[in-house]
Amino acid sequence: MVVCMLRCIISLVKISLLLGVLVYGIHFWLSNKDYVFDAGKIAKISEKYAGYEAEAAFRDILKELEDLYPGHILPSRDHQWIFVNAGGWMGSMMVVHASLTEYVLFFGTAIDTAGHSGRYWANISDTLITGQYLQWKEGEMKSTVYGPGDTIYHGMGEVTSLNFKADTWMVEYGRGFIPSTLPFALADTVFGTTDFVTAFYTVRVYAKALWMEGSLFVGEFRDYLKGNL
Ligand SMILES: *[C@@H]1O[C@H](CO)[C@@H](O)[C@H](O)[C@H]1NC(C)=O
C-alpha cells in the first residue's frame, strides 16, 4: 500500500515536471521565434475596408494578403465558411492562414449572438469591417462598444463576455500556441451541437494549413542546406 502510494506520487511528480518543461519550452519558443504576420499590419490592412460590404471587403483583403504573404495564404479551393459554436455563441469563420503559432481568418455572424470569449494561450485581435461588437471584460461592470474600423485586443489568458450584433464581420489574427485554442473552438460542437461534419471541416482546414506551412518550411530548409553545404 505504502509502496504503491509512493510510486503514484513519484509518477505524478514526473508528469508535472514533464508538463512544466513542455510549457516552458513552448513559451520560450513563442517568445523567440520569427512570425510571418503581425497584429498591427493585419489591422492596418483591414481597417481600410471599414464600412464596406463585408463580402467585397474580404475579397479585396484576401488579394492584399496573397500579394504580401505569398505561399502563406490558403488557395481558394480551401476557402470555406465554417460554423463555429463555442462559449455559447455561434459564428462563422473562413480560415486563410494557420500554423502552430499564428492564424488569420475572417469571422462574423449574420444574426445576433453572445457568450463567453474563451481563455487562450494566444493573443487575438479583431478588426471590424461591419457591425457592432460589445465586449464586457472580467472584473468590470460596463461593456465597451466597438464598430467598423475598431480593433479589439484579447490578451493571452484574458476572458470576456461578448455580444456580436447581426451582420458583424471582422478580420482576426491570433498569435500563440494555436493547437491549445482548438478544444475551446470545438467544445460546443463536439459536446453540444454534436455537428461532427462541422468538427470535421474545422480539423480538415487546420490540417491543410499545417501541411502547407510544413511543406514551405521543409522547402526553405532544403534550400538553406543546399546553399550552405
Ligand atoms: C502577447 O501579448 C503580450 C502583451 O503585449 C506580449 O508580452 C506577449 O509576448 C505576446 N505573446 C505572443 C506569443 O506574441
The ligand as a Gaussian input file, in Angstrom:
#p B3LYP/6-31G(d) Opt

LIG

0 1
 C        1.081000      38.552000     -26.154000
 O        0.970000      39.893000     -25.784000
 C        1.777000      40.251000     -24.661000
 C        1.462000      41.689000     -24.295000
 O        1.564000      42.537000     -25.391000
 C        3.246000      40.040000     -25.005000
 O        4.068000      40.342000     -23.883000
 C        3.460000      38.591000     -25.430000
 O        4.796000      38.409000     -25.842000
 C        2.510000      38.240000     -26.558000
 N        2.664000      36.818000     -26.874000
 C        2.941000      36.391000     -28.094000
 C        3.076000      34.905000     -28.268000
 O        3.030000      37.129000     -29.040000

